[in-house]
Amino acid sequence: MIVDRDQLKAALPDYILGDKLGAGAFGLVLAGEHRQMRRPVAIKVMRAEGPEGTTVNFAHEARTLAGLNHPHLVRAYDYTEAEGLCLVVMELLAGGTLTRRRAGMGPQQACAVGLAVAAALEHAHGRGVLHRDIKADNILFAADGTPKVGDFGIAKLFDGSATASQVAGTPMYMAPEQIQGGRLTAATDLYALGVVLYRLLTGSPPFDPTLPL
């Protein structure tokens, strides 16, 4: 994704833009800093228009994050839309992702991460939010090593009867009901967390990743 930095500066005048931190299916993430508070941030840049001209409601992600407050969840500070771009300003986590850190992680550390993610999910589920994409890439670490769950991009509010109207998520971590379009519950996220823990403790995924969905 190519973005015009001048356009971003105009949309976020209170922030100094830094280097690119990463990129994904919907956009990219830049480092930044609030001009007055000197607070380091991560700025998620996404296009409002998704594949095949569909409109993606990223404002939902921002509102979802803003409504959650837990030490193991990434905090959202600000949100704005400008000229077809959606910008979410979030807490900057300098410790990298679980994908990068898991190689040197022992069983006790793996269990500690699992407990932290479970506590974060309990908080989200208690407020009617399913994450639907728990995986190692979406578990990040603060500079002091605190694990935090991020990327609520496909989070869904649920009332106990939510269904997967379309397949969304990462196949390796998706529960059967998520793949088959069944009823989604908190157990859908816990299944994904189980896969994360399995990989941390054994060093291998529970299924052959080359298998079809």
C-alpha positions, 0 to 999 in steps of 0.5 A, a space after each residue: 500500500 502506497 500512501 501520501 505522507 503529506 496527506 497523512 500529515 494534513 489528516 493528523 496535524 497533532 502527530 509527527 509521522 515516523 517509519 513504517 512498522 509493518 503492513 498487512 492485507 488492509 493497510 500499513 502501520 507507521 510509528 508516530 509521536 504526539 507533538 505536545 505530549 511526546 507520546 509515542 504511538 502506532 498509526 494504522 493506515 487503511 483504505 476505506 474501500 476494500 476488495 472489489 469496491 466493498 466499503 470497510 467500516 474501520 470506524 467500528 474497530 476504533 469504537 470497539 477498541 475505545 470501549 475496551 480498557 484492560 492491561 492486556 489489550 492494545 489501547 486506541 487513542 484517536 481515529 479519523 477519516 480523510 480522503 478515502 483513508 481511515 487512521 487509527 492512532 494506537 498505543 505503540 508496542 515496542 516489544 514485537 509480536 509473539 511470532 517473533 518472540 516465541 522461539 526462545 519462550 519456555 513453557 512457563 512464559 508460554 503459559 503466562 502469555 496464555 493467561 494474559 490473553 485469556 484475561 483480555 478475552 474475558 474482558 472483551 467477551 464480557 462487553 459483547 465483543 468477539 475478536 475472531 482472529 487470535 493468533 501469534 501475529 496479533 499478540 504483541 508486547 510492550 517494552 517491559 514484556 507485557 503481552 497485549 492483544 491487538 488488531 480487532 479489525 474483524 471483531 464482531 459484537 455478539 449477543 449469543 447468536 452471532 454467525 460467521 456470515 462470511 469466512 474471516 480469520 486465519 485458517 490455522 486458528 479458526 474454529 470449525 463453526 467459524 469456517 462452516 458459518 455456524 454460531 459463534 461464541 466466546 469459545 470461538 476465540 478460546 479455540 484460537 488461543 488453544 492453537 496458539 498455546 499448542 504451537 508455543 508448547 510443542 513448536 508445531 501447529 496442530 494441523 498441516 498448514 498446507 491442508 485446504 480450509 
